[in-house]
Amino acid sequence: MSFIDYYKLLEIDKNASEADIKKAYRKLARKYHPDLNPNNEDAKKKFQQINEANEVLSHTENRKKYDKYGKDWQHGESHENARKTQGSDQNYSNQGQGYDNGDFSDFFESMFGGSANRGSRQTKFKGQDLNATLNLDLKDVFETHKRTITLNGKSMRLTIPAGIENGQTIKITGQGGAGANGGPNGDLFITFELTNHSTFKRDGNNLLLTIDLDFYLAILGGELMIDTFEGKKVKLKINAETQNGSKVKLKGKGFPIYKREKEFGDLLVTFNVKIPTNLSAEEKELFTKLSKLRNHGN
């Protein structure tokens, strides 16, 4: 039977501390645990191997034997003594999962004996974290609301806070995979992907809106009713001689601020002054007169 490099199995070096061994074991055991890898024979085999490595390296006397004889374990005097006094070395606690004697390699059985009190203590493993993507329209996150989603055949009701950002991820504690050996469930991480079918553009907590402004209204000034994102109309004062591309801010008419109840960003309106087309002969004449008046005044 061939020598097994337990340090290599746990991905640590020979100078690893007890804490390093424990950390490495927990990381790998969780990764390959059969409950988290159902019907995966490769994972099951790997899990058994790292349990065996941990069984040796986490036990001081076993580690000393292993480090002392290594590849020469078959010729080590302590090996013979260990087999003769096998009964006195059989009550140490296993740091791994509950597993049968047959889960150990021939190398382990020959070097450390085959009937140790294994499985006396089980390590609890947190369940696998799950990731999901939830596609919503921008209007769906304008107000806090509840929504039922189905994930892996399981329905759950979530509260969607107003003001969620596109690409933002939230954690739902305990809604991931089931834990092993009584460990806690994993968590569910939901990433939001927002689409926008409105005429508004979102810029953080602010909303941007471009509106066409009648040429004469821009020149003479007046009032204009515009829609807000929530669907309500507001009256907007248009100053005389409003220039194309000029902006006005409507404070508090933007997007809700995430988890800050009743607080909103601003609505920034940009004016696109529309130049009249298809002028009649009379209109052209009037504009010509206006042009002459303007030039004469200058």
C-alpha angles and dihedrals in degrees: 000000000000129000115260120216102219093181090057091048091056092041094236135117127248093259093059115137124231088259090052091051093048092048093048092047094050092049094051096038091055091047094052101029110139092228089059093042105042117191092006108129093182091056091047092053092047090049091054091049095052090046089055092048091050091047089061105034097043091054111077099214094044091049091051091053092046094047092045100051104021110156089002093058092119091063097040115122091215089058091063091045090049092054092048092050095037093134093060093055099050106090105070117123122253115231094201140065128306105274137156127258089250090065091077125086125247087249091060094044092051097045102038106018130257109252107057118148096266126175094030090132129029126206116227116229127201113235123254117282113239129212127206138171122223117199115208139163117248089246089059092067098045090092132031109255143156123251133182116225131182120221124176089345093307121115121213133174115229134190109228109204118220114252098037110165126230107264093017117142125209128190123231105198118227097005096107130086122324117270123243126240092005095312121146123273118261122250132258118232115198120194117199122222111191127197123196122213096165130098089245125090121212121228107177105293093344129085124216124210130178116200132185112243122205111244095232093047089051090051100042101027127223139140134310132189113222134179122246123213093260090055100255120126122232130192114243123199113224115206119221114262093022108180126228110265095020117140139216128194124222104198117223094008095104133087124315114263112243112263093348104112116228094356118125140180123234135275112234113200121198119197121225105194110213115219111217117249136196092039118194121234090256092051091050089050091052092049089049090054090048090051092051091048090050094048092043090052091053 
